[in-house]
Amino acid sequence: MWSWTSSGKLAIQVKAKVVMSETASETGGEHILSVPTAKFEFSRRRRTIFLILGILFSVGGGALLFLGLFNPESMPTARSRGQALIIGGLGFSAGCFLLFNALSNGGLSAETGTEGLVLATKHGSESCRWSEITRVCDIRVMPSGGDNSAYFLALARGDNRLLLVDCADGRSLTVTNLLHDLDRLIEIVQQVTLPRLLSEALAEVESKGSLAFGPLTVSPRSLAVMKDDISWEELSDIKADRGILELYKHGKKKPWQSIAITEIPNSHVLTAIIEGRRR
């Protein structure tokens, strides 16, 4: 809870909630984790799906390629042979890609602790202390009404949802949707980092007069989206649903603005500021 006092100073009261798991992992990253609290591993369900689809696509695509290349008489026309080669090539490539994803990410995991976050792969591990995290981004690739090829490609790669964490030393940790229960990991990271990032954000608003969160700008008097702004008194509600942040004016049923959460760095901090200012 926070507000600007009549003297223009900030009154801040932040309640932090750290989500702890019932069991703690004993492997990896002890130097930064201190006391492990939760571990997230490569989704078994996604790996199984990748393996099954990879085998089906590889076998089916390979069969079409074999028929088109070595048994052309089985094709009634040259056109059908060409179509078989194209479809077979695409199917075989997609199958190999899915199998590679399923087999190469077996060692992928992320672990949280009382001191920080550790991301591990087969090639090593990276870590960042909670006190050194400067930005948390919840990035989603959403289907659109037109060409959805980018969405389906991201879905196949397992990066249609990303957690991007920037550290004070310039490094970035990227966690993909290949991990099981990425929603909970994002929730933990946001809850642990919120008190410090919120205090820093409010202090910057006080010292500089405003602070930008992507396309949104917060000031003591208003909230602006690009060139359109609204006073805090006019703002009635805020909703976040399916990766979209909606802002409502008093007396209006339709949202005043709808912004993709992907476009908003530290969206959890912005939401806390708006909720606190509305109270």
Order of alpha helices (4+ residues) and beta strands (2+ residues): beta-beta-alpha-beta-alpha-alpha-beta-beta-beta-beta-alpha-beta-beta-alpha-beta-beta-beta-beta-beta-beta-beta-alpha
